[in-house]
Protein backbone atom coordinates (compact mmCIF):
# COMPACT_ATOMS: atom_id res chain seq x y z
CA UNK A 1 0.00 0.00 0.00
CA UNK A 2 1.15 3.52 -0.59
CA UNK A 3 2.26 5.85 2.18
CA UNK A 4 -0.75 7.41 3.92
CA UNK A 5 -2.98 5.22 1.80
CA UNK A 6 -6.33 3.80 2.93
CA UNK A 7 -7.52 0.21 3.34
CA UNK A 8 -11.21 -0.61 3.42
CA UNK A 9 -13.07 -3.74 4.58
CA UNK A 10 -16.64 -4.41 3.60
CA UNK A 11 -18.36 -6.82 6.06
CA UNK A 12 -21.42 -8.49 4.62
CA UNK A 13 -22.20 -10.71 7.63
CA UNK A 14 -20.75 -11.89 10.94
CA UNK A 15 -21.50 -14.62 13.46
CA UNK A 16 -20.82 -14.53 17.18
CA UNK A 17 -18.42 -17.26 18.29
CA UNK A 18 -19.73 -19.98 20.60
CA UNK A 19 -17.27 -19.14 23.38
CA UNK A 20 -18.56 -15.57 23.33
CA UNK A 21 -22.08 -16.82 24.01
CA UNK A 22 -20.84 -19.03 26.88
CA UNK A 23 -18.99 -16.08 28.43
CA UNK A 24 -22.07 -13.86 28.13
CA UNK A 25 -24.26 -16.44 29.88
CA UNK A 26 -21.60 -16.87 32.57
CA UNK A 27 -21.56 -13.13 33.36
CA UNK A 28 -25.36 -12.92 33.37
CA UNK A 29 -25.70 -15.87 35.75
CA UNK A 30 -22.91 -14.63 37.99
CA UNK A 31 -24.55 -11.20 38.35
CA UNK A 32 -28.00 -12.68 38.97
CA UNK A 33 -26.86 -15.12 41.66
CA UNK A 34 -24.75 -12.41 43.26
CA UNK A 35 -27.79 -10.15 43.44
CA UNK A 36 -29.73 -12.98 45.11
CA UNK A 37 -27.02 -13.22 47.77
CA UNK A 38 -25.78 -16.73 47.00
CA UNK A 39 -22.16 -15.55 47.17
CA UNK A 40 -22.50 -13.68 50.49
CA UNK A 41 -20.05 -14.57 53.25
CA UNK A 42 -22.87 -14.79 55.80
CA UNK A 43 -24.04 -18.01 54.14
CA UNK A 44 -20.61 -19.65 54.06
CA UNK A 45 -20.44 -22.70 56.32
CA UNK A 46 -17.41 -23.17 58.56
CA UNK A 47 -14.98 -25.92 57.60
CA UNK A 48 -14.45 -28.37 60.53
CA UNK A 49 -10.98 -28.13 62.04
CA UNK A 50 -10.50 -31.87 62.46
CA UNK A 51 -12.51 -33.79 59.86
CA UNK A 52 -12.59 -37.56 60.02
CA UNK A 53 -14.71 -38.29 56.94
CA UNK A 54 -14.24 -36.43 53.67
CA UNK A 55 -16.28 -36.92 50.53
CA UNK A 56 -14.55 -36.33 47.21
CA UNK A 57 -16.45 -35.74 43.98
CA UNK A 58 -14.14 -36.12 41.01
CA UNK A 59 -13.09 -38.38 38.19
CA UNK A 60 -11.93 -41.71 39.56
CA UNK A 61 -9.02 -41.74 37.13
CA UNK A 62 -6.18 -39.37 36.34
CA UNK A 63 -3.52 -37.39 38.14
CA UNK A 64 -5.92 -35.24 40.18
CA UNK A 65 -7.39 -37.96 42.37
CA UNK A 66 -4.06 -39.78 42.72
CA UNK A 67 -2.29 -36.61 43.88
CA UNK A 68 -5.02 -35.93 46.43
CA UNK A 69 -5.00 -39.49 47.78
CA UNK A 70 -1.21 -39.35 48.19
CA UNK A 71 -1.42 -36.11 50.14
CA UNK A 72 -4.09 -37.50 52.47
CA UNK A 73 -2.15 -40.71 53.00
CA UNK A 74 1.06 -38.89 53.92
CA UNK A 75 -0.32 -35.99 55.98
CA UNK A 76 -3.47 -37.40 57.58
CA UNK A 77 -3.84 -41.17 57.18
CA UNK A 78 -6.52 -41.24 59.90
CA UNK A 79 -9.02 -39.42 57.66
CA UNK A 80 -11.52 -41.67 55.92
CA UNK A 81 -12.01 -40.76 52.24
CA UNK A 82 -15.19 -41.49 50.32
CA UNK A 83 -14.96 -41.01 46.54
CA UNK A 84 -17.89 -40.69 44.19
CA UNK A 85 -16.52 -40.88 40.67
CA UNK A 86 -18.47 -38.96 38.06
CA UNK A 87 -18.17 -37.05 34.81
CA UNK A 88 -16.57 -33.65 35.31
CA UNK A 89 -16.95 -32.38 31.76
CA UNK A 90 -19.50 -32.51 29.00
CA UNK A 91 -23.18 -33.38 28.74
CA UNK A 92 -24.66 -34.80 31.94
CA UNK A 93 -21.66 -33.95 34.13
CA UNK A 94 -23.44 -31.23 36.13
CA UNK A 95 -26.29 -33.64 36.93
CA UNK A 96 -23.87 -36.32 38.10
CA UNK A 97 -22.10 -33.84 40.38
CA UNK A 98 -25.45 -32.73 41.83
CA UNK A 99 -26.42 -36.35 42.48
CA UNK A 100 -23.12 -36.95 44.28
CA UNK A 101 -23.65 -33.89 46.51
CA UNK A 102 -27.14 -35.10 47.40
CA UNK A 103 -25.84 -38.61 48.15
CA UNK A 104 -23.31 -37.29 50.65
CA UNK A 105 -25.95 -35.09 52.28
CA UNK A 106 -28.41 -37.98 52.56
CA UNK A 107 -25.80 -40.23 54.18
CA UNK A 108 -25.01 -37.48 56.70
CA UNK A 109 -21.69 -39.11 57.63
CA UNK A 110 -19.37 -36.73 55.79
CA UNK A 111 -17.68 -33.74 57.45
CA UNK A 112 -16.55 -32.01 54.24
CA UNK A 113 -17.21 -32.40 50.52
CA UNK A 114 -14.47 -31.58 48.01
CA UNK A 115 -15.37 -31.09 44.35
CA UNK A 116 -12.14 -31.47 42.38
CA UNK A 117 -11.17 -31.14 38.75
CA UNK A 118 -7.91 -30.46 36.96
CA UNK A 119 -7.23 -27.59 34.60
CA UNK A 120 -8.83 -26.97 31.25
CA UNK A 121 -10.22 -24.31 28.97
CA UNK A 122 -13.13 -22.09 29.96
CA UNK A 123 -15.40 -24.30 27.85
CA UNK A 124 -14.06 -27.46 29.56
CA UNK A 125 -14.99 -26.04 32.95
CA UNK A 126 -18.43 -24.84 31.86
CA UNK A 127 -20.23 -27.66 33.71
CA UNK A 128 -19.36 -25.82 36.91
CA UNK A 129 -21.22 -22.74 35.65
CA UNK A 130 -24.54 -24.56 35.75
CA UNK A 131 -27.26 -22.74 37.70
CA UNK A 132 -28.84 -25.89 39.15
CA UNK A 133 -25.44 -27.08 40.34
CA UNK A 134 -24.78 -23.71 41.96
CA UNK A 135 -28.06 -23.89 43.88
CA UNK A 136 -27.36 -27.48 44.93
CA UNK A 137 -24.00 -26.41 46.35
CA UNK A 138 -25.65 -23.50 48.15
CA UNK A 139 -28.29 -25.77 49.74
CA UNK A 140 -25.83 -28.43 50.88
CA UNK A 141 -25.84 -28.88 54.65
CA UNK A 142 -22.28 -30.19 54.47
CA UNK A 143 -19.53 -27.61 53.84
CA UNK A 144 -18.24 -27.76 50.28
CA UNK A 145 -14.74 -26.92 49.04
CA UNK A 146 -14.34 -26.42 45.31
CA UNK A 147 -10.96 -27.15 43.73
CA UNK A 148 -11.58 -26.61 40.04
CA UNK A 149 -8.94 -25.93 37.41
CA UNK A 150 -5.99 -23.67 38.11
CA UNK A 151 -5.53 -20.65 40.36
CA UNK A 152 -6.77 -18.23 37.69
CA UNK A 153 -9.96 -20.18 36.98
CA UNK A 154 -13.13 -18.98 38.72
CA UNK A 155 -16.39 -20.79 38.06
CA UNK A 156 -19.86 -20.09 39.43
CA UNK A 157 -19.40 -23.13 41.68
CA UNK A 158 -16.34 -21.47 43.22
CA UNK A 159 -18.28 -18.33 44.08
CA UNK A 160 -21.13 -20.19 45.76
CA UNK A 161 -19.07 -22.82 47.61
CA UNK A 162 -18.00 -22.34 51.21
CA UNK A 163 -14.28 -22.34 50.38
CA UNK A 164 -12.44 -22.14 47.08
CA UNK A 165 -9.06 -23.87 46.77
CA UNK A 166 -6.84 -22.81 43.90
CA UNK A 167 -6.06 -26.43 42.90
CA UNK A 168 -7.14 -29.94 43.99
CA UNK A 169 -3.80 -30.49 45.73
CA UNK A 170 -4.24 -27.27 47.69
CA UNK A 171 -7.67 -28.44 48.86
CA UNK A 172 -6.12 -31.64 50.25
CA UNK A 173 -3.43 -29.68 52.08
CA UNK A 174 -6.05 -27.24 53.35
CA UNK A 175 -8.15 -29.84 55.16
CA UNK A 176 -5.22 -31.90 56.42
CA UNK A 177 -3.02 -29.07 57.71
CA UNK A 178 -4.87 -28.65 61.00
CA UNK A 179 -4.98 -32.40 61.57
CA UNK A 180 -1.27 -32.58 60.81
CA UNK A 181 -0.61 -29.86 63.37
CA UNK A 182 -2.80 -31.62 65.91
CA UNK A 183 -0.92 -34.90 65.47
CA UNK A 184 2.34 -33.02 65.90
CA UNK A 185 1.06 -31.40 69.10
CA UNK A 186 -0.09 -34.77 70.45
CA UNK A 187 3.36 -36.21 69.80
CA UNK A 188 4.96 -33.24 71.57
CA UNK A 189 2.72 -33.80 74.60
CA UNK A 190 3.56 -37.52 74.59
CA UNK A 191 7.26 -36.69 74.58
CA UNK A 192 6.78 -34.14 77.37
CA UNK A 193 4.84 -36.63 79.51
CA UNK A 194 7.44 -39.31 78.87
CA UNK A 195 10.27 -36.95 79.81
CA UNK A 196 8.44 -35.87 82.99
CA UNK A 197 7.80 -39.47 84.02
CA UNK A 198 11.42 -40.44 83.40
CA UNK A 199 12.62 -37.53 85.52
CA UNK A 200 10.20 -38.51 88.30
CA UNK A 201 11.32 -42.15 88.18
CA UNK A 202 14.98 -41.11 88.34
CA UNK A 203 14.22 -38.88 91.31
CA UNK A 204 12.39 -41.67 93.15
CA UNK A 205 15.21 -44.13 92.42
CA UNK A 206 17.73 -41.69 93.89
CA UNK A 207 15.51 -41.16 96.92
CA UNK A 208 15.25 -44.90 97.37
CA UNK A 209 19.03 -45.26 97.20
CA UNK A 210 19.52 -42.48 99.76
CA UNK A 211 17.00 -44.03 102.14
CA UNK A 212 18.67 -47.43 101.87
CA UNK A 213 22.02 -45.81 102.53
CA UNK A 214 20.76 -44.03 105.67
CA UNK A 215 19.09 -47.17 106.96
CA UNK A 216 22.33 -49.09 106.53
CA UNK A 217 24.34 -46.43 108.39
CA UNK A 218 21.81 -46.32 111.25
CA UNK A 219 21.87 -50.09 111.54
CA UNK A 220 25.67 -50.15 111.81
CA UNK A 221 25.62 -47.37 114.44
CA UNK A 222 23.19 -49.27 116.60
CA UNK A 223 25.39 -52.34 116.56
Protein Blocks (a to p, Z undefined) as FASTA:
>chain_A
ZZhiacddddfbdcddfklmmmmmmmmmmmmmmmnopmpmklpccddfbdcbdcddddfe
djklmmmmmmmmmmmmmbccddddddfedehklmmmmmmmmmmmmnopafbdcddddddd
fklmmmmmcfklmmmmmmpmbdcdddehjfklccfklmmmmbdcfbfklmmmmmmmmmmm
mmmmmmmmmmmmmmmmmmmmmmmmmmmmmmmmmmmmmmmmmZZ
